[in-house]
Amino acid sequence: MSKKVDSRFEKVAGPPNGVAWIWHTLDLRSSPAWKTRSPHCARLLEILELEYMHHAGRENGYLKQTFNQIVAEGIPRKFISAAIWEGENLGLLEARRGARKSRAESHMTMFRLTYLPSRNVNSEGGAYFVAPTDEWKRTTAEHAASTAHYAISQRVAASVGRQKNKIRCPEREPSQYPNGNRANSQIGTASAESGGNAGLEKPEPVPEPEPLYISWVCPAKGGQPAQAGTVSSESAAA
């Protein structure tokens, strides 16, 4: 542990002893690649840096993170692929995607942060360490801006993609149920095929009512009976 008070700056500002730490250079923090990162890409780098420190910086290049772990750290699942692509295109990370062994099992993707030392393995299985490769230094401002623009379009597509893929009920064609609804159409179809029975008793016909005849005579006036279907003048006057 560095001293708390000392006349020499190096003794006070040195890295802490016994505690995992990480550095960012001035060139990295002021580069276009770093300043144009999206929030999801920045969060992904923070997750990988935490994994880097958990292994004391000796597993860079073999940093493993599943999608479920990344989701638990705050990045929605639908934005993870876009965040990985953005980090690679800016030169800040490298992802080695594992091959699928079977439908239910696949190798995990391993990450390498390009601005930190990494570990590699030779053909004989021996491990050796490599200085930071700093691919981010080749990222120009124009390339960073175009990457940011495309990353935004990817996030928008991922946001609306779930809405487009939702199962929708098919629209009913107007001619599918000509009688207005399914129940009426079934009754009407069955009636037409069975001659009107459709498994139901046919109602008896209702007899037509007889014509109404008005025949009313006032006995006091000695009138004659009126003909059927007519009204006498005396009756009308009464």
Secondary structure, DSSP 8 states (H G I E B T S, - for coil): ---SS-SSHHHHHS--TTS------HHHHTSHHHHT--HHHHHHHHHHHHHHHHTTT--TT-EE--HHHHHHTT--GGGHHHHHHHHHHTTSEEEE---B-SSS-B---EEEETTS-EEEE-TTS-EEEE----GGGG--HHHHHHHHHHHHHHHHHHHHHHHHTS-------TTTSTTSSHHHHHHHHHHHHTTT-TTS------------------GGGT-----TT---HHHHH-
